[in-house]
Amino acid sequence: MKMLRGKRAVITGGGGGFGQALCVWLAREGVEVDFCARRADDIQKTCDIITAENGIAKGFLCDLTRPESVSQFSSQLLLSDKPIDILILNAAQWLSGRLDDQPDTEIINTISSGLTGSILLTQALLPGLRRSDSADIVSMISSCGVPNFTDSIAHPAFFASKHGLSGFTTKLTQQLSEENIRVTGLYPPDFELTGLDSFVESQSRMGERLLNGRSIWETIRFVLTQPRSCHISSIYFRGPTREDLNAGG
């Protein structure tokens, strides 16, 4: 039985990688998927996968670093009277290096895409979320948002973006619970995506390989299918970073 069937989900960064996988996996559950990406051909690729499996998906162009683009995306989503049952804040621009390794524009875009854009979109979509009788917001934060975690090659601005998203999610969890909207923050370490169909290989010992994106999806699915009295506010994962595994090898 598919407990999520008939729900409507909005996913940011659905044009590739883990965001695309989330769109496909949700569609397989019978969820109607609305997602955004920055390139039209990426939107087409995600839609092609889902429609080939008889799923329902619609993609929208949106650049989360531009407030007017976020506003246009949210306005299009709210044209439908159908409630928004699930919002997954997945998109974030990756940035690595030391503080003086990157130009100002990259730093600004990293903060804008991973933090400011997510805040503005969530704010704009509140009317749609409030129309649902069982709305969930899932925030993909990353271990870079965990206090005192430094074991990553991510740029300080990426850390700042993730700590900001963590603070936003934590406060939102408390505020929106009063309206029966659950907010959950996920803090995964580095993970790999090994395909849309492969189940997680379970023979390796802890710490021997990167967390698989499929495990993160199964965790999200678990959160979304809990009774409304069960509000899981934060989920932390243990696992090696790419640097740990490279050092071990």
C-alpha positions in Angstrom: 0.0 0.0 0.0 1.4 3.4 -1.0 0.7 5.7 1.9 1.7 8.8 0.0 -0.5 8.2 -3.1 -2.4 11.3 -4.2 -0.3 13.8 -2.4 1.4 16.7 -4.1 5.1 17.4 -3.5 7.4 20.4 -4.4 11.1 19.7 -4.7 13.9 22.2 -5.4 16.8 21.2 -7.5 15.0 18.3 -9.2 17.0 18.5 -12.5 19.7 16.0 -11.6 21.5 14.1 -8.9 19.7 13.4 -5.6 16.9 16.0 -6.4 16.1 14.1 -9.6 16.1 10.8 -7.7 13.7 12.2 -5.1 11.3 13.3 -7.8 11.4 9.8 -9.3 11.0 8.0 -6.0 8.1 10.2 -4.9 6.4 9.7 -8.2 6.8 5.9 -7.8 4.8 6.3 -4.6 1.9 7.9 -6.5 2.8 11.4 -5.5 2.2 14.3 -8.0 5.6 16.0 -8.3 6.3 19.6 -9.0 10.0 20.5 -9.2 12.3 23.3 -10.3 15.7 23.3 -12.0 17.8 25.9 -13.7 18.0 24.3 -17.1 15.1 23.3 -19.4 16.9 20.2 -20.7 17.4 19.0 -17.1 13.6 19.5 -16.5 12.9 17.4 -19.6 15.2 14.6 -18.4 13.5 14.3 -15.0 10.0 14.5 -16.6 10.9 11.8 -19.2 11.9 9.3 -16.5 8.8 9.9 -14.5 6.3 9.9 -17.4 7.9 6.7 -18.8 6.8 5.1 -15.6 3.3 6.6 -15.8 4.0 9.0 -13.0 2.9 12.7 -12.8 5.5 15.4 -12.8 5.8 19.0 -13.9 9.0 21.0 -14.0 9.6 24.7 -13.7 12.6 26.9 -14.4 13.8 28.6 -11.3 17.1 30.1 -10.2 17.0 30.2 -6.4 19.7 32.9 -6.3 17.2 35.4 -7.9 14.2 36.5 -5.7 12.1 37.4 -8.8 12.6 33.8 -10.1 11.6 32.3 -6.8 8.5 34.5 -6.8 7.5 33.5 -10.3 8.0 29.8 -9.4 5.9 30.0 -6.3 3.2 32.0 -8.1 2.9 29.2 -10.8 2.6 26.5 -8.1 -0.1 28.4 -6.3 -2.2 28.7 -9.4 -3.4 25.2 -8.7 -6.0 24.8 -5.9 -4.4 21.5 -5.0 -2.7 21.7 -1.6 1.1 21.3 -1.2 1.5 18.3 1.0 5.3 18.0 0.8 8.0 20.6 0.3 11.6 19.3 0.1 14.3 22.0 0.2 17.0 20.1 -1.6 18.7 22.6 -3.9 22.0 24.2 -2.8 25.1 25.3 -4.8 28.1 23.3 -3.7 31.3 25.3 -3.1 34.7 24.1 -1.9 38.0 25.6 -1.0 39.4 28.2 1.4 38.0 31.6 2.1 40.1 33.4 -0.5 39.8 30.7 -3.1 36.5 31.9 -4.5 35.2 35.2 -6.1 32.5 37.2 -4.4 29.8 36.1 -6.9 30.3 32.4 -6.0 30.0 33.2 -2.3 26.9 35.2 -2.8 25.3 32.5 -5.0 26.1 29.8 -2.5 24.3 31.7 0.3 21.5 32.7 -2.0 20.7 29.3 -3.4 21.1 27.2 -0.3 19.6 29.6 2.2 17.9 32.8 1.1 16.1 31.2 -1.9 14.8 28.4 0.4 13.5 30.8 3.0 11.7 33.0 0.4 10.2 29.9 -1.3 9.0 28.4 1.9 7.4 31.8 2.9 5.7 32.1 -0.5 4.3 28.5 -0.4 2.8 28.7 3.0 -0.7 29.3 1.6 -0.5 26.1 -0.3 1.0 24.1 2.6 -1.8 25.5 4.9 -4.4 24.1 2.5 -3.1 20.6 3.2 -4.4 18.7 6.3 -1.0 16.9 6.6 1.8 19.1 5.3 5.5 18.2 5.7 8.6 20.3 5.0 11.9 18.4 4.7 15.1 20.4 4.8 18.2 18.8 3.3 20.8 20.5 5.5 24.0 18.3 5.5 26.5 17.6 8.2 28.1 20.9 7.3 25.3 22.4 9.4 26.1 20.5 12.5 27.8 22.6 15.2 31.6 22.2 15.4 31.7 19.8 12.3 34.7 20.8 10.1 35.6 17.5 8.4 34.8 18.6 4.8 36.5 20.4 1.9 33.4 22.7 1.7 34.0 26.4 1.5 33.3 28.4 4.7 30.4 30.1 2.8 28.8 26.7 2.2 29.1 26.0 5.9 27.5 29.3 6.6 24.7 28.6 4.3 24.0 25.2 5.9 24.2 26.6 9.5 21.7 29.3 8.4 19.4 26.7 6.9 19.7 24.7 10.2 18.7 27.7 12.2 15.8 28.5 9.9 14.6 24.9 10.0 14.8 24.7 13.8 12.7 27.8 14.3 10.2 26.8 11.6 9.8 23.4 13.3 8.5 25.1 16.4 6.4 27.8 14.7 4.6 25.7 12.2 3.9 22.8 14.5 1.2 25.0 15.9 -0.5 24.8 12.4 -0.1 21.0 12.0 2.8 21.5 9.5 5.7 19.2 10.4 9.2 20.4 9.6 12.2 18.0 9.6 15.9 18.8 9.1 18.2 16.1 7.7 21.9 16.2 8.3 23.5 13.6 6.0 27.3 13.4 5.5 28.8 12.9 2.0 26.7 10.3 0.2 26.7 8.6 -3.2 23.9 7.9 -5.6 24.2 4.5 -7.3 21.2 4.6 -9.4 17.4 4.9 -9.1 16.7 1.2 -8.9 19.5 -0.2 -6.8 18.7 -1.1 -3.2 21.4 -0.4 -0.6 24.2 -2.8 -0.4 24.3 -4.0 3.2 27.3 -6.2 3.4 30.0 -3.6 4.1 30.8 -2.6 7.7 30.1 0.8 9.2 32.5 3.4 7.9 33.7 1.3 5.0 31.8 3.2 2.3 29.8 6.4 1.8 26.2 6.5 2.8 23.9 5.7 -0.1 21.3 8.3 -1.3 18.7 5.5 -1.3 19.1 5.3 2.5 18.4 9.0 2.8 15.3 8.6 0.7 14.0 5.7 2.8 14.5 7.9 5.9 12.5 10.7 4.3 9.8 8.3 3.3 9.7 7.0 6.9 9.3 10.6 8.2 6.5 11.4 5.7 4.5 8.2 6.5 4.4 8.7 10.3 1.1 9.5 12.0 0.7 13.3 12.6 1.4 12.8 16.4 4.9 11.7 15.5 7.0 14.8 14.7 10.6 14.0 14.0 12.4 17.4 14.0 16.0 16.4 13.2 17.8 13.4 11.8 21.5 13.0 12.1 23.5 10.4 10.2 26.9 9.0 11.0 29.2 8.1 8.1 32.6 8.7 6.6 33.4 11.7 4.4 35.2 11.3 1.0 38.3 12.6 2.7 38.1 9.9 5.4 37.8 7.1 2.8 40.6 8.6 0.6 42.9 8.8 3.7 42.1 5.2 4.5 42.9 4.0 1.0 
